[in-house]
Amino acid sequence: MGLKCRAGITGAWLMGAVLAMGSSMVLAEATSISQAVTGGKAGLDLRYRYEYVDQDGIDKSAGASTLRTRINFATAPYRGFGAFVEADDVTVIGSERYNNATGLPSAKTQYPVVADPDGTEINQAWLSYAGLDATTLKFGRQRIIYDNARFIGNVGWRQNEQTYDGFSLSNSSLADTTLNYAYVYNVNRIFGEDSPNGDLDTKAHFVNLAYGGFDLVKITGYGYFLDLEDAPAASNKTLGLRLTGAPTLSEGTSLSYALEYARQSDYEDGSNIGADYWLAELGLNLGGLQLLGGYELLGADDSAFSTPLATGHAFNGWADKFLNTPANGLQDLYLQLGGTLAGFKLQAVYHDFSADKGGDDYGSELDLLAARKFGDVTLLAKYASYNADEFATDTDKLWLMAQVAF
């Protein structure tokens, strides 16, 4: 169901994604359709990345050298209407020494997975209308991210982004309140149009309501109803509540916290499930040094709590060992330290993983990151080391990335 071009073209930094230019730019109001086009703005984004993976149980190490070229164009607004189109091309630089996870016969399964297949696609193509009071309507292929992307996200770390075909609404007419709703009939996944897993036919409803009128807390309630026609057993509904805040203690010192609970149950033709999600985080920002501790639980009862549309790379370790929740659930106890040194953003995260049921030890992981921006260019180096115990296998990953946007 996705759109694709055949001709080749030769993320919150915790999520590892720097979002494309264009979708949020402010342009002068046009007085005619032709002026909306001539007064529009084009964007170009180049992102090169080298990813190395060494995984126990697979003899060969993966080395993926890829370049993502992104071009886009946004019209100037005209009588409340706007349009945006964006194309992405992912090209392999040099030899292809990795399993691109497409599931196609051409996938090189003798290597570890790096889910960055080559190809050219229309990443976004939408029409919008903002002529109603404090309301934006959007129809077409679009990026959708709610809250921290734990449930609904764009998987922006991967070279081929996850986007959604459907209709969305955002309304802020009530003071300090934002209502987001979307109906999605197709998910354009990261595996590309040639892959049998490249599209996910859905009848999905997303509802996200946030209130920020209190000094110390922002309250967000949500309901995500996923009728996954291509994977009916995975259909589910998730209802949850999220509390976040960042109170100031003194000049240069502040706290941050997040508390969240969600309940997931079967929906439409989904498998029987009644699982809980819990999150508790507490952070301290002290003169530019950030320290954060957290606990996340994805429970298991009949089936495990799942997040099929999340930006999974941002959670439970960058080695991506827990993109799919284990059958006995997952507990993640983590500690994060971050700051800035000589212009570089630095971050270290330690995870301790275990099962929700049965008491299995799932191992631990250390993640390290350094990033710096030089004008229009962003450089990033990232490392993940997963040490297995009673789940998966030892895995080391290294990324080197350069990105420039105009």
C-alpha positions as CSV (number, residue, x, y, z in Angstrom):
1,M,0.0,0.0,0.0
2,G,3.0,2.3,0.2
3,L,4.4,4.7,-2.4
4,K,7.8,4.0,-3.9
5,C,10.1,5.6,-6.4
6,R,12.3,3.1,-8.3
7,A,15.1,5.5,-9.4
8,G,18.1,5.6,-7.0
9,I,19.7,8.7,-5.6
10,T,23.5,8.0,-5.8
11,G,15.8,11.7,16.4
12,A,15.7,13.8,21.1
13,W,19.3,12.7,20.7
14,L,18.6,10.0,23.2
15,M,16.5,8.5,20.5
16,G,19.3,8.9,18.1
17,A,17.3,10.8,15.6
18,V,17.5,14.3,14.2
19,L,14.2,15.0,12.6
20,A,14.0,16.3,9.0
21,M,13.6,20.0,8.2
22,G,10.3,21.1,6.7
23,S,7.4,19.7,8.6
24,S,7.4,22.4,11.3
25,M,8.8,25.4,9.4
26,V,6.9,28.7,9.5
27,L,6.4,30.3,6.1
28,A,4.7,33.5,5.1
29,E,1.0,33.3,4.2
30,A,0.5,33.1,0.4
31,T,-2.1,35.1,-1.5
32,S,-2.5,32.5,-4.3
33,I,-1.9,28.9,-5.0
34,S,1.0,29.7,-7.3
35,Q,2.5,31.9,-4.6
36,A,2.1,29.0,-2.1
37,V,4.3,27.0,-4.4
38,T,6.9,29.6,-5.3
39,G,7.0,30.8,-1.6
40,G,7.6,27.3,-0.3
41,K,10.8,25.9,1.0
42,A,12.9,22.9,0.0
43,G,15.1,20.9,2.4
44,L,18.0,18.5,2.0
45,D,19.3,16.2,4.7
46,L,22.3,13.8,4.3
47,R,23.0,11.2,7.0
48,Y,25.9,8.8,6.6
49,R,26.3,6.0,9.1
50,Y,28.7,3.1,9.7
51,E,27.3,0.4,12.0
52,Y,29.4,-2.6,13.2
53,V,27.9,-5.6,15.0
54,D,29.7,-8.5,16.7
55,Q,27.2,-11.1,18.0
56,D,27.9,-14.4,19.6
57,G,26.5,-17.3,17.7
58,I,27.1,-15.7,14.3
59,D,30.5,-16.3,12.8
60,K,30.7,-13.1,10.7
61,S,30.6,-9.6,12.0
62,A,28.4,-7.0,10.3
63,G,29.6,-3.8,8.8
64,A,26.9,-1.6,7.3
65,S,28.0,1.6,5.5
66,T,24.9,3.5,4.4
67,L,23.9,7.0,3.2
68,R,20.4,8.4,3.6
69,T,19.6,11.2,1.3
70,R,16.4,13.1,2.2
71,I,14.8,15.8,0.1
72,N,11.5,17.6,1.0
73,F,9.4,20.5,0.0
74,A,6.8,22.5,2.0
75,T,4.4,24.9,0.4
76,A,3.6,28.3,2.0
77,P,0.2,28.3,3.7
78,Y,-2.7,29.4,1.6
79,R,-6.1,30.1,3.2
80,G,-5.2,27.6,6.0
81,F,-4.1,24.8,3.6
82,G,-0.6,23.5,3.3
83,A,1.2,20.6,1.6
84,F,4.4,18.7,2.3
85,V,6.3,16.0,0.4
86,E,9.5,14.2,1.3
87,A,11.5,11.4,-0.4
88,D,14.2,9.3,1.2
89,D,16.9,7.2,-0.5
90,V,19.1,4.8,1.4
91,T,22.3,3.7,-0.5
92,V,24.8,1.1,0.6
93,I,28.4,2.5,0.3
94,G,30.8,-0.2,-0.5
95,S,30.1,-3.9,0.0
96,E,26.9,-5.0,1.8
97,R,28.1,-7.0,4.8
98,Y,25.0,-7.2,6.9
99,N,21.6,-8.8,7.2
100,N,19.2,-6.0,6.2
101,A,16.2,-7.8,8.0
102,T,13.9,-7.6,4.9
103,G,13.2,-11.3,4.9
104,L,13.9,-11.4,1.2
105,P,16.2,-14.2,-0.3
106,S,18.8,-11.4,-0.9
107,A,19.1,-10.8,2.8
108,K,22.6,-11.9,3.9
109,T,21.6,-14.0,6.9
110,Q,25.2,-15.1,7.6
111,Y,25.7,-11.7,9.1
112,P,24.0,-10.0,12.2
113,V,21.0,-7.8,11.6
114,V,21.4,-4.1,10.7
115,A,17.9,-3.0,9.7
116,D,18.9,-0.5,7.1
117,P,17.9,-1.9,3.7
118,D,18.7,0.2,0.6
119,G,15.8,1.7,-1.4
120,T,14.0,4.9,-2.4
121,E,10.6,5.8,-1.0
122,I,8.1,8.6,-0.4
123,N,8.6,9.1,3.3
124,Q,5.9,11.7,3.8
125,A,3.2,13.3,1.6
126,W,0.4,15.1,3.2
127,L,-2.1,17.9,3.0
128,S,-3.0,20.0,6.0
129,Y,-5.6,22.5,7.1
130,A,-5.2,25.0,9.9
131,G,-8.2,27.2,9.3
132,L,-10.1,26.1,12.4
133,D,-9.4,27.7,15.8
134,A,-6.3,26.1,17.4
135,T,-6.7,23.0,15.2
136,T,-4.5,21.4,12.6
137,L,-5.9,18.6,10.4
138,K,-3.6,16.5,8.3
139,F,-4.3,13.7,5.8
140,G,-1.8,11.5,4.0
141,R,1.6,9.9,4.8
142,Q,3.0,11.6,7.9
143,R,5.3,11.3,10.9
144,I,3.4,10.7,14.2
145,I,5.2,10.7,17.6
146,Y,3.4,10.9,20.9
147,D,5.1,11.7,24.2
148,N,8.4,9.8,24.4
149,A,7.6,7.5,21.5
150,R,7.3,4.5,23.8
151,F,4.0,3.5,22.2
152,I,3.6,5.5,19.0
153,G,6.8,6.6,17.3
154,N,8.8,7.0,14.0
155,V,11.8,4.7,14.6
156,G,13.9,7.7,13.6
157,W,17.2,6.1,14.4
158,R,16.9,3.7,11.4
159,Q,17.8,5.1,8.0
160,N,14.3,4.3,6.7
161,E,11.8,6.0,9.0
162,Q,8.5,4.6,10.1
163,T,5.6,6.8,8.9
164,Y,1.8,6.4,8.9
165,D,-0.9,6.7,6.3
166,G,-4.1,8.2,7.6
167,F,-5.7,11.2,9.2
168,S,-4.6,13.2,12.2
169,L,-6.0,16.0,14.3
170,S,-4.3,18.3,16.9
171,N,-6.4,20.7,18.9
172,S,-5.3,23.1,21.7
173,S,-8.4,25.3,22.0
174,L,-8.7,24.6,25.7
175,A,-6.2,26.4,27.9
176,D,-3.1,24.3,28.6
177,T,-4.7,21.3,26.9
178,T,-3.7,19.4,23.8
179,L,-5.8,16.7,22.1
180,N,-4.2,14.5,19.5
181,Y,-6.1,12.0,17.5
182,A,-5.2,9.8,14.5
183,Y,-6.8,7.2,12.4
184,V,-4.2,5.0,10.6
185,Y,-4.9,2.5,7.8
186,N,-1.3,1.6,7.0
187,V,2.1,1.7,8.7
188,N,5.1,2.1,6.5
189,R,7.7,0.2,8.4
190,I,11.5,0.4,8.3
191,F,12.1,-2.7,6.1
192,G,11.2,-1.0,2.8
193,E,8.5,-1.6,0.2
194,D,10.2,-4.7,-1.3
195,S,10.0,-6.5,2.0
196,P,7.0,-8.7,2.9
197,N,7.1,-6.8,6.3
198,G,7.4,-3.4,4.7
199,D,3.8,-2.4,5.2
200,L,1.3,-3.1,8.0
201,D,-2.4,-2.8,7.1
202,T,-4.3,-1.5,10.1
203,K,-7.5,0.0,11.4
204,A,-5.9,1.9,14.3
205,H,-7.1,4.7,16.4
206,F,-4.7,6.8,18.5
207,V,-6.0,9.2,21.2
208,N,-3.6,11.3,23.3
209,L,-4.8,14.1,25.7
210,A,-2.4,16.2,27.7
211,Y,-3.0,18.9,30.3
212,G,-0.1,21.2,31.4
213,G,-1.9,23.8,33.6
214,F,-0.2,22.7,36.9
215,D,3.1,24.0,38.0
216,L,4.7,20.7,39.0
217,V,3.0,18.1,36.8
218,K,1.9,17.5,33.2
219,I,-0.8,14.9,33.0
220,T,-1.3,12.8,29.8
221,G,-3.9,10.2,29.2
222,Y,-4.0,8.0,26.2
223,G,-5.7,5.1,24.4
224,Y,-4.2,3.3,21.5
225,F,-6.4,0.8,19.7
226,L,-4.5,-1.4,17.2
227,D,-6.4,-3.6,14.8
228,L,-3.5,-5.1,12.8
229,E,-5.0,-6.8,9.8
230,D,-1.6,-8.2,8.7
231,A,-0.8,-9.5,12.2
232,P,-4.2,-10.0,13.8
233,A,-2.9,-12.0,16.8
234,A,-0.8,-8.9,17.8
235,S,-3.9,-6.6,17.8
236,N,-4.3,-4.9,21.2
237,K,-5.6,-1.9,23.0
238,T,-3.6,0.1,25.5
239,L,-5.0,2.6,28.0
240,G,-2.6,4.6,30.1
241,L,-1.8,7.6,32.3
242,R,1.6,9.5,32.3
243,L,2.7,12.1,34.8
244,T,5.9,14.2,34.1
245,G,7.5,17.3,35.7
246,A,10.7,19.2,36.1
247,P,10.6,21.3,39.3
248,T,13.4,23.8,39.9
249,L,15.2,23.4,43.2
250,S,17.6,26.4,42.9
251,E,19.4,28.3,40.2
252,G,21.0,25.7,37.9
253,T,19.5,22.8,39.8
254,S,16.3,21.0,39.0
255,L,14.6,17.6,39.3
256,S,12.8,15.7,36.6
257,Y,10.4,12.8,37.0
258,A,8.1,10.5,35.1
259,L,5.5,8.1,36.4
260,E,3.4,6.0,34.1
261,Y,1.0,3.1,34.1
262,A,-0.8,1.4,31.2
263,R,-3.0,-1.6,30.9
264,Q,-3.0,-3.7,27.7
265,S,-5.8,-6.1,26.7
266,D,-6.9,-8.0,23.6
267,Y,-8.7,-6.1,20.9
268,E,-10.5,-7.3,17.7
269,D,-8.8,-10.6,16.8
270,G,-5.9,-10.2,19.1
271,S,-4.5,-13.0,21.3
272,N,-5.7,-13.1,24.9
273,I,-3.7,-10.6,26.9
274,G,-4.1,-8.6,30.2
275,A,-0.6,-7.2,30.9
276,D,0.6,-4.1,32.8
277,Y,3.2,-1.4,32.0
278,W,4.9,0.6,34.7
279,L,7.5,3.3,34.5
280,A,9.2,5.3,37.3
281,E,12.0,7.8,36.6
282,L,13.8,10.4,38.8
283,G,16.5,12.7,37.5
284,L,18.7,15.4,38.9
285,N,20.1,18.2,36.7
286,L,23.0,19.9,38.5
287,G,24.8,22.6,36.6
288,G,24.6,20.8,33.3
289,L,25.3,17.3,34.7
290,Q,22.3,15.0,34.5
291,L,21.8,11.9,36.6
292,L,18.8,9.7,36.1
293,G,17.6,6.4,37.5
294,G,14.6,4.5,36.3
295,Y,12.6,1.3,36.4
296,E,10.4,0.0,33.5
297,L,8.2,-3.1,33.6
298,L,6.6,-4.7,30.6
299,G,4.4,-7.4,32.2
300,A,3.3,-10.8,31.1
301,D,-0.1,-12.4,31.7
302,D,-1.1,-14.9,29.0
303,S,0.9,-12.8,26.5
304,A,3.6,-10.2,27.1
305,F,3.0,-6.4,26.9
306,S,4.0,-5.3,23.4
307,T,4.7,-2.0,21.7
308,P,4.7,-2.8,18.0
309,L,4.7,0.9,16.9
310,A,7.2,2.3,19.3
311,T,10.6,3.8,18.6
312,G,12.1,0.7,20.3
313,H,15.7,1.6,19.9
314,A,15.4,4.3,22.5
315,F,14.4,1.9,25.2
316,N,15.8,-1.2,27.0
317,G,19.3,-0.7,25.6
318,W,20.7,0.4,22.2
319,A,21.8,-3.2,21.3
320,D,18.1,-3.8,20.5
321,K,17.9,-7.1,22.2
322,F,14.4,-6.4,23.5
323,L,12.6,-4.8,20.6
324,N,10.1,-7.7,21.1
325,T,9.1,-8.3,24.7
326,P,10.2,-11.8,25.9
327,A,7.3,-14.2,26.7
328,N,7.9,-13.8,30.4
329,G,7.9,-10.0,30.3
330,L,10.8,-7.6,31.0
331,Q,12.1,-5.6,33.9
332,D,14.7,-2.9,33.2
333,L,16.5,-1.2,36.0
334,Y,18.7,1.6,34.6
335,L,21.0,4.4,35.6
336,Q,22.0,7.2,33.2
337,L,24.7,9.9,33.4
338,G,25.0,12.7,30.9
339,G,26.6,16.1,30.4
340,T,28.6,18.4,28.2
341,L,32.4,18.5,27.9
342,A,34.4,20.6,25.4
343,G,31.2,21.1,23.3
344,F,30.4,17.3,23.2
345,K,27.2,15.9,24.6
346,L,28.2,12.8,26.5
347,Q,26.0,10.0,27.9
348,A,26.4,6.7,29.6
349,V,23.6,4.3,30.5
350,Y,23.7,1.0,32.4
351,H,20.8,-1.5,32.3
352,D,20.1,-4.6,34.4
353,F,17.5,-6.8,32.8
354,S,15.3,-9.6,34.2
355,A,12.0,-11.4,33.5
356,D,8.7,-10.3,35.0
357,K,7.7,-13.9,35.5
358,G,10.0,-16.8,36.5
359,G,12.9,-14.9,37.8
360,D,15.3,-15.3,34.9
361,D,18.2,-13.0,34.6
362,Y,18.3,-11.4,31.2
363,G,21.8,-9.9,31.5
364,S,23.0,-6.3,31.5
365,E,24.1,-3.6,29.0
366,L,26.4,-0.6,28.9
367,D,25.6,2.2,26.4
368,L,27.9,5.1,25.6
369,L,27.4,8.2,23.4
370,A,29.3,11.3,22.3
371,A,27.8,13.9,19.9
372,R,28.7,17.4,18.7
373,K,27.4,19.9,16.2
374,F,29.7,21.9,14.0
375,G,27.6,24.4,12.2
376,D,25.2,22.4,10.0
377,V,27.1,19.2,10.6
378,T,26.3,16.8,13.5
379,L,28.9,14.1,14.4
380,L,28.0,11.2,16.6
381,A,29.7,8.1,18.0
382,K,27.7,5.5,19.9
383,Y,28.5,2.1,21.5
384,A,26.4,-0.7,23.1
385,S,27.6,-3.8,24.8
386,Y,25.1,-6.4,25.9
387,N,26.2,-9.2,28.2
388,A,23.8,-12.1,28.1
389,D,22.8,-14.4,30.9
390,E,19.6,-16.4,30.5
391,F,18.4,-14.6,27.3
392,A,19.8,-13.9,23.9
393,T,23.6,-13.8,23.2
394,D,26.5,-11.3,23.9
395,T,26.4,-8.5,21.4
396,D,28.6,-5.4,20.8
397,K,27.6,-2.6,18.4
398,L,29.4,0.5,17.3
399,W,28.0,3.4,15.3
400,L,29.8,6.4,13.6
401,M,27.5,8.9,12.1
402,A,27.7,12.3,10.3
403,Q,24.6,14.3,9.3
404,V,24.1,17.6,7.6
405,A,20.8,19.4,6.9
406,F,20.1,22.5,4.8
